[in-house]
Amino acid sequence: MTQPPRQSSQINRAILIVWLAVALLFATFPGIDLAVARLAYDPATGTFPAEQSQSLQILRSTVWKLLNLGTLGLLGLLIYGLFTRHTMRIPPRFWGWCVSLILLGPGILVNVILKSHWGRARPAQIELFGGHAQFTPPFQITDQCLSNCSFVSGEAAFVTAGGLIIGVILWHVVPPQRRRLLVASLILAVLALASMRIFKGRHFLSDVIWAMIFTSTLAWALARLFRLDRIHAQVTASALRHDARTVFADLRLLGQRLLSGALGLKRPANASLQRLRQAFARNRHP
């Protein structure tokens, strides 16, 4: 089934409205970023206390590792789907959309283009919070930061991409009456994880919000490009189980072949060593 033109136009209109509304909000009230950052800042110590929290550090590290492992898994599914001779129920194009979203969104757009060239200083780097840089609005290109700058949040973009991918994968897995719960849970999780960067003094509110908007817009554009609406209905629980069994069966077969090959190389080496020992023994006791 293809996406109804009316529904596509509604999504396009909604995205445009969000862009304009958020841009107007931060252009009219640029102090929102500073007001929110003040909530996380402790003037008595001159620090952002959340930055020192061990539990938040562990949570961040765990989420980051899971996202990286998930990315490798998606890339593996894409490569396997493109080159396997088995019939896969989920087309490789779907996994191509997932990988492209992560590569082009958090990868290229955020980290390569924006964070490396925008020049916006992080909250902890500006004078108001003990640093030496000047505060600048989100859409002002400046020179207050040289690399890995504040605009936009790379982790917020990565978490948003992960949430979107999980939601799309599980959409036809969960019962229809639980889809609202799925969407609400993912939104809350993304907001909670992304907001950690604000409380740690690493990003402004606008950095996080625009990271989510950029990533979501890119996800929709790539969905149109990959014609995701034509194959999304095939991503079901039974299809996921079928393809998982196929992949694991091939991995098990590959492991057996590698093991048998290693044992096959080991046996001749052991036999040669045994013959050398016998010859040495004969020479010692003629």
C-alpha positions as CSV (number, residue, x, y, z in Angstrom):
1,M,0.0,0.0,0.0
2,T,1.2,3.5,-0.8
3,Q,0.9,6.5,1.4
4,P,-2.4,8.3,0.7
5,P,-1.6,11.7,-0.9
6,R,-3.8,13.5,1.7
7,Q,-2.0,11.9,4.6
8,S,1.4,12.8,3.1
9,S,0.4,16.4,2.6
10,Q,-0.8,16.6,6.2
11,I,2.5,15.3,7.5
12,N,4.4,17.8,5.3
13,R,2.2,20.6,6.6
14,A,2.7,19.5,10.2
15,I,6.5,19.4,9.8
16,L,6.5,22.9,8.2
17,I,4.4,24.2,11.1
18,V,6.7,22.8,13.7
19,W,9.7,24.3,11.9
20,L,8.2,27.7,11.8
21,A,6.8,27.6,15.3
22,V,10.1,26.6,16.9
23,A,12.1,29.0,14.8
24,L,9.8,31.9,15.8
25,L,9.8,30.8,19.5
26,F,13.6,31.0,19.8
27,A,13.9,34.1,17.6
28,T,11.4,36.0,19.7
29,F,12.6,34.7,23.1
30,P,16.3,33.8,22.8
31,G,16.6,33.9,26.6
32,I,14.7,30.6,26.9
33,D,18.0,28.8,26.4
34,L,19.7,30.7,29.3
35,A,16.6,30.4,31.6
36,V,16.5,26.6,31.2
37,A,20.3,26.3,31.6
38,R,20.1,28.2,34.8
39,L,17.8,25.6,36.3
40,A,20.6,23.0,36.0
41,Y,23.4,25.3,37.1
42,D,24.6,25.7,40.7
43,P,26.1,29.2,41.3
44,A,27.6,28.1,44.7
45,T,29.9,25.6,43.1
46,G,30.0,27.1,39.6
47,T,29.2,23.8,38.1
48,F,26.4,21.8,36.6
49,P,25.9,19.1,39.3
50,A,24.5,16.5,36.9
51,E,27.8,16.5,35.1
52,Q,29.3,14.8,38.2
53,S,26.6,12.2,38.7
54,Q,28.0,8.7,38.4
55,S,24.5,7.2,37.8
56,L,23.9,9.5,34.8
57,Q,27.4,8.7,33.5
58,I,26.6,5.0,33.6
59,L,23.2,5.5,32.0
60,R,24.7,7.6,29.2
61,S,27.4,5.0,28.6
62,T,24.9,2.2,28.5
63,V,22.6,3.9,26.1
64,W,25.5,4.9,23.9
65,K,26.8,1.3,23.7
66,L,23.3,0.0,22.9
67,L,22.8,2.5,20.1
68,N,26.2,1.6,18.6
69,L,25.4,-2.1,18.9
70,G,22.0,-1.5,17.3
71,T,23.6,0.4,14.4
72,L,26.0,-2.4,13.8
73,G,23.1,-4.9,13.9
74,L,21.1,-2.8,11.4
75,L,24.1,-2.6,9.1
76,G,24.7,-6.3,9.3
77,L,21.0,-7.0,8.4
78,L,21.3,-4.6,5.4
79,I,24.5,-6.3,4.1
80,Y,23.1,-9.8,4.7
81,G,19.8,-8.9,3.0
82,L,21.6,-7.6,-0.1
83,F,23.9,-10.6,-0.6
84,T,22.1,-13.6,0.9
85,R,20.6,-16.3,-1.4
86,H,17.9,-17.0,1.1
87,T,14.4,-15.4,0.9
88,M,14.0,-12.6,3.4
89,R,10.5,-11.5,4.3
90,I,11.7,-8.0,5.2
91,P,13.2,-6.3,2.1
92,P,16.7,-4.9,2.5
93,R,15.3,-1.5,1.5
94,F,13.8,-1.3,5.0
95,W,17.2,-1.8,6.7
96,G,18.6,0.6,4.2
97,W,16.3,3.3,5.5
98,C,17.3,2.6,9.1
99,V,21.1,2.8,8.3
100,S,20.7,5.8,6.1
101,L,18.8,7.7,8.8
102,I,21.6,7.1,11.3
103,L,24.4,7.8,8.8
104,L,23.0,10.9,7.3
105,G,21.3,12.3,10.4
106,P,23.5,12.0,13.6
107,G,26.5,11.1,11.4
108,I,26.9,13.6,8.6
109,L,24.3,16.4,9.1
110,V,24.9,16.8,12.9
111,N,28.5,15.8,13.6
112,V,30.2,16.5,10.3
113,I,28.3,19.7,9.2
114,L,26.6,21.5,12.0
115,K,28.7,20.7,15.1
116,S,32.0,21.2,13.2
117,H,31.1,24.5,11.5
118,W,28.4,26.3,13.5
119,G,30.7,27.7,16.2
120,R,28.1,27.8,19.0
121,A,29.6,27.5,22.5
122,R,28.2,25.0,25.0
123,P,26.5,26.3,28.2
124,A,29.4,25.4,30.4
125,Q,31.7,27.4,28.1
126,I,29.9,30.8,28.2
127,E,30.7,33.6,30.7
128,L,27.4,33.3,32.5
129,F,28.3,29.8,33.7
130,G,32.0,30.2,34.4
131,G,33.4,30.0,30.9
132,H,34.9,32.6,28.5
133,A,32.7,32.4,25.4
134,Q,29.7,34.5,24.4
135,F,26.2,33.2,24.3
136,T,24.7,33.1,20.7
137,P,21.2,32.2,19.4
138,P,20.8,28.8,17.8
139,F,20.7,30.0,14.1
140,Q,23.6,32.4,14.4
141,I,26.9,31.1,12.9
142,T,29.7,32.3,15.1
143,D,33.3,31.6,16.2
144,Q,32.8,31.0,19.9
145,C,33.7,27.3,19.5
146,L,36.2,25.7,17.2
147,S,35.1,22.1,17.0
148,N,32.5,19.6,18.5
149,C,30.3,22.6,19.3
150,S,26.9,22.9,20.9
151,F,24.5,23.3,17.9
152,V,23.0,20.7,17.6
153,S,23.1,17.9,20.1
154,G,24.6,14.8,18.5
155,E,23.3,12.5,21.2
156,A,19.8,13.9,21.0
157,A,19.8,13.3,17.3
158,F,21.1,9.7,17.8
159,V,18.5,8.9,20.4
160,T,15.8,10.4,18.2
161,A,16.9,8.3,15.3
162,G,16.9,5.2,17.5
163,G,13.4,5.9,18.9
164,L,12.0,6.4,15.4
165,I,13.6,3.2,14.1
166,I,12.3,1.2,17.1
167,G,8.8,2.7,16.6
168,V,8.7,1.8,12.9
169,I,10.0,-1.7,13.6
170,L,7.4,-2.4,16.4
171,W,4.5,-0.6,14.7
172,H,3.0,-3.8,13.2
173,V,4.4,-6.0,16.0
174,V,2.3,-4.5,18.9
175,P,-1.5,-4.8,18.8
176,P,-3.2,-1.7,17.3
177,Q,-4.7,-0.7,20.6
178,R,-1.3,-0.4,22.2
179,R,0.3,1.7,19.5
180,R,-0.4,4.9,21.4
181,L,1.3,3.5,24.4
182,L,4.3,2.6,22.2
183,V,4.5,6.1,20.8
184,A,4.1,7.7,24.2
185,S,6.7,5.5,25.8
186,L,9.3,6.2,23.0
187,I,8.6,10.0,23.1
188,L,9.1,10.0,26.9
189,A,12.3,7.9,26.6
190,V,13.8,10.1,23.9
191,L,12.9,13.3,25.9
192,A,14.4,11.9,29.1
193,L,17.6,10.7,27.5
194,A,18.1,13.9,25.4
195,S,17.4,16.2,28.3
196,M,20.4,14.8,30.2
197,R,22.6,16.8,27.9
198,I,20.9,20.0,29.1
199,F,21.2,19.2,32.8
200,K,24.9,18.3,32.3
201,G,25.6,21.7,30.8
202,R,26.6,20.3,27.5
203,H,23.7,21.6,25.4
204,F,21.1,24.3,25.3
205,L,17.4,23.5,25.0
206,S,17.4,24.7,21.4
207,D,20.3,22.3,20.6
208,V,18.2,19.4,21.7
209,I,14.9,20.4,20.1
210,W,16.5,21.2,16.8
211,A,18.4,17.9,16.8
212,M,15.0,16.2,17.2
213,I,13.4,18.2,14.5
214,F,16.3,17.8,12.0
215,T,16.4,14.0,12.6
216,S,12.6,13.6,12.4
217,T,12.4,15.6,9.2
218,L,15.2,13.6,7.6
219,A,13.5,10.4,8.6
220,W,10.3,11.5,6.8
221,A,12.3,12.6,3.7
222,L,14.1,9.3,3.6
223,A,10.9,7.4,4.1
224,R,9.5,9.0,1.0
225,L,12.8,8.3,-0.9
226,F,12.9,4.7,0.1
227,R,9.1,4.3,-0.4
228,L,8.8,2.9,3.1
229,D,5.0,3.0,2.9
230,R,5.1,0.2,0.3
231,I,7.1,-2.3,2.5
232,H,6.3,-1.2,6.1
233,A,3.4,-3.6,6.4
234,Q,5.9,-6.5,5.8
235,V,7.7,-5.7,9.0
236,T,5.7,-8.0,11.3
237,A,6.5,-10.2,14.3
238,S,6.4,-13.3,12.2
239,A,8.7,-11.7,9.5
240,L,11.2,-10.7,12.1
241,R,11.2,-14.2,13.6
242,H,11.6,-15.8,10.2
243,D,14.5,-13.5,9.2
244,A,16.2,-13.8,12.6
245,R,16.1,-17.6,12.3
246,T,17.6,-17.4,8.8
247,V,20.4,-15.2,9.9
248,F,21.3,-17.2,13.0
249,A,21.2,-20.4,10.9
250,D,23.7,-19.0,8.5
251,L,25.9,-17.7,11.4
252,R,25.8,-21.1,13.0
253,L,26.8,-22.8,9.7
254,L,29.6,-20.3,9.2
255,G,30.9,-20.9,12.8
256,Q,30.9,-24.7,12.2
257,R,32.8,-24.3,8.9
258,L,35.4,-22.0,10.6
259,L,35.7,-24.4,13.5
260,S,36.1,-27.4,11.3
261,G,38.6,-25.6,9.2
262,A,40.6,-24.7,12.2
263,L,40.6,-28.3,13.5
264,G,41.5,-29.5,10.0
265,L,44.6,-27.3,10.1
266,K,45.4,-28.4,13.6
267,R,45.4,-32.1,13.0
268,P,48.2,-32.1,10.3
269,A,50.3,-29.9,12.6
270,N,49.8,-32.3,15.5
271,A,50.6,-35.3,13.3
272,S,53.8,-33.6,12.0
273,L,54.9,-32.8,15.6
274,Q,54.3,-36.4,16.6
275,R,56.4,-37.7,13.8
276,L,59.2,-35.3,14.8
277,R,59.1,-36.6,18.3
278,Q,59.2,-40.2,17.2
279,A,62.2,-39.5,15.0
280,F,64.0,-37.7,17.8
281,A,63.3,-40.6,20.1
282,R,64.8,-43.1,17.6
283,N,67.9,-41.0,17.2
284,R,68.4,-40.9,21.0
285,H,68.0,-44.7,21.3
286,P,69.4,-46.3,18.2
